[in-house]
Amino acid sequence: MIIVQHTKVGDLLDEYPQLENTLLKLSPTFSKLKNPIIRKTIGKVATLQQVAVVGNLKIDVLINALRKEIGQEELNLGAEGFNSSSHKPVWFEQKKIAISLNVTENINKGESPMGIILEKVKTLENGKIMELITPFVPAPIIEKIEEMGLKSWSLKEYETIVKNYFIKE
């Protein structure tokens, strides 16, 4: 297996279980992968690109640390990421928030909130915003919601509080 940004975390750890320690050294956020439920659900869908966002790492740093550990050559990658910034998008207005969902406790317990989140998104009316509070940028969830046609914006308020906003237009 050649390690690239689109490699799934679950596949990576199945092929190279020793890389779990490398991930843990790179970011404490990755300790959640030790939970079998998170590993089974998120690990199967999350790419290294998404995991880099979650771990607050540059994609090239993550990929090349993993590649170095197993003897693969270094790659020259650009830094891609999700729409996470302190600059709010034009579509964001506090008064448009119709749904607010905090899944921090679920995630910290090792539960996957993906089903709950997607059910809430389906109930969102056009022009309304859903606020999703998480302990880190939930890259796989953001990607899934964007595939449903919604726009997103994430704002890291504190080290362990990220507010993610989605609008259905």
Phi, psi and omega per residue, in radians:
M1 nan 2.241 3.072
I2 -1.629 2.242 -3.081
I3 -1.503 2.059 3.092
V4 -2.361 3.072 -3.061
Q5 -1.092 -0.418 -3.104
H6 -1.640 0.056 3.085
T7 -1.145 2.327 3.104
K8 -1.347 2.415 -3.104
V9 -1.044 -0.754 3.135
G10 -1.052 -0.782 3.116
D11 -1.099 -0.742 3.139
L12 -1.022 -0.849 -3.090
L13 -1.292 -0.443 3.021
D14 -1.177 -0.758 -3.102
E15 -1.324 -0.711 -3.089
Y16 -2.269 1.320 -3.092
P17 -1.019 -0.465 -3.137
Q18 -1.154 -0.295 -3.130
L19 -1.320 -0.187 3.070
E20 -1.018 -0.736 3.124
N21 -1.125 -0.646 3.108
T22 -1.118 -0.771 3.102
L23 -1.037 -0.774 -3.119
L24 -1.104 -0.633 3.109
K25 -1.184 -0.597 -3.092
L26 -1.259 -0.640 -3.128
S27 -2.768 2.276 3.109
P28 -1.108 -0.364 3.109
T29 -1.006 -0.566 -3.081
F30 -1.244 -0.133 3.115
S31 -1.077 -0.400 3.115
K32 -1.116 -0.369 3.112
L33 -1.208 -0.248 3.077
K34 -1.230 -0.428 3.121
N35 -1.254 2.150 -3.070
P36 -1.048 -0.569 -3.137
I37 -1.211 -0.839 3.121
I38 -1.077 -0.771 -3.098
R39 -1.099 -0.690 -3.102
K40 -1.231 -0.718 -3.077
T41 -1.484 -1.086 -3.084
I42 -1.183 -0.712 -3.114
G43 -1.021 -0.523 -3.120
K44 -1.358 -0.443 -3.077
V45 -1.939 -0.434 -3.050
A46 -1.364 2.286 3.060
T47 -1.596 2.884 3.084
L48 -1.084 -0.560 3.072
Q49 -1.007 -0.806 -3.126
Q50 -1.214 -0.703 -3.122
V51 -1.131 -0.599 3.099
A52 -1.064 -0.730 3.114
V53 -1.114 -0.805 -3.139
V54 -1.043 -0.739 -3.113
G55 -1.465 0.043 3.138
N56 1.023 0.758 -3.129
L57 -2.090 2.671 2.994
K58 -1.293 2.452 -3.066
I59 -1.028 -0.693 -3.119
D60 -1.157 -0.607 3.107
V61 -1.132 -0.809 -3.139
L62 -1.099 -0.938 -3.083
I63 -1.042 -0.818 -3.060
N64 -1.242 -0.529 3.050
A65 -1.142 -0.739 3.128
L66 -1.183 -0.779 -3.129
R67 -1.098 -0.739 -3.139
K68 -1.049 -0.711 -3.096
E69 -1.060 -0.556 -3.114
I70 -1.899 0.151 3.035
G71 1.505 0.327 3.057
Q72 -1.563 2.657 -3.132
E73 -1.167 2.653 3.118
E74 -1.187 2.517 3.073
L75 -1.879 2.613 3.059
N76 -1.789 1.781 -3.076
L77 -2.023 2.602 3.014
G78 -1.458 2.843 3.118
A79 -1.568 1.887 3.058
E80 -1.820 2.756 3.123
G81 -2.906 -3.066 3.139
F82 -1.645 2.924 -3.100
N83 -1.298 1.347 -3.112
S84 -2.107 1.960 3.132
S85 -2.807 2.952 3.112
S86 -1.463 -0.164 3.121
H87 -1.521 1.987 -3.093
K88 -1.293 2.515 3.120
P89 -1.267 2.818 -3.109
V90 -1.035 -0.575 -3.066
W91 -1.332 -0.230 -3.069
F92 -1.435 2.173 2.996
E93 -2.455 2.252 -3.110
Q94 -0.907 -0.692 -3.075
K95 -1.203 -0.247 3.121
K96 -1.464 -0.116 -3.114
I97 -1.225 2.019 -3.123
A98 -1.824 -0.459 -3.120
I99 -2.315 2.309 3.027
S100 -2.211 2.194 -3.070
L101 -2.331 2.134 3.114
N102 -1.863 1.967 -3.119
V103 -1.910 0.284 -3.133
T104 -1.009 -0.813 -3.115
E105 -1.096 -0.743 3.108
N106 -1.013 -0.842 -3.113
I107 -1.117 -0.769 -3.138
N108 -1.126 -0.447 3.076
K109 -1.428 -0.121 -3.122
G110 1.570 0.199 3.132
E111 -1.551 2.617 3.061
S112 -1.659 2.041 -3.123
P113 -1.536 0.138 -3.043
M114 -0.923 -0.827 -3.116
G115 -1.061 -0.806 3.133
I116 -1.048 -0.801 -3.096
I117 -1.110 -0.830 -3.106
L118 -1.133 -0.598 3.075
E119 -1.112 -0.752 3.119
K120 -1.123 -0.733 -3.137
V121 -1.038 -0.687 -3.122
K122 -1.098 -0.436 -3.126
T123 -1.556 -0.097 -3.078
L124 -1.220 2.284 3.126
E125 -1.455 2.719 3.091
N126 -1.001 2.405 3.109
G127 1.421 -0.053 -3.139
K128 -1.779 2.799 -3.087
I129 -2.065 2.460 2.994
M130 -1.887 2.296 3.075
E131 -1.785 2.227 3.125
L132 -2.130 2.082 -3.108
I133 -1.785 2.206 -3.085
T134 -2.398 2.876 3.114
P135 -1.438 -0.129 3.114
F136 -2.762 2.964 3.118
V137 -1.208 2.024 -3.080
P138 -1.487 1.269 -3.015
A139 -0.874 -0.822 -3.133
P140 -1.101 -0.635 3.137
I141 -1.196 -0.773 3.124
I142 -1.020 -0.813 -3.121
E143 -1.070 -0.748 3.140
K144 -1.076 -0.774 -3.128
I145 -1.184 -0.670 3.086
E146 -1.128 -0.603 3.077
E147 -1.111 -0.407 3.107
M148 -1.433 -0.015 3.073
G149 1.700 0.137 3.139
L150 -1.626 2.690 3.034
K151 -1.599 2.679 -3.129
S152 -2.367 2.793 3.050
W153 -2.708 2.331 3.118
S154 -2.080 2.433 -3.137
L155 -2.271 2.034 3.115
K156 -1.450 1.936 -3.105
E157 -1.508 -0.728 3.108
Y158 -2.434 3.097 -3.131
E159 -0.964 -0.646 -3.093
T160 -2.100 0.403 3.067
I161 -2.317 2.000 3.092
V162 -2.123 2.242 3.072
K163 -1.802 2.133 -3.121
N164 -1.939 2.304 -3.097
Y165 -2.097 2.423 -3.138
F166 -2.291 2.369 3.101
I167 -2.182 2.438 3.077
K168 -1.809 2.055 -3.111
E169 -1.944 nan nan
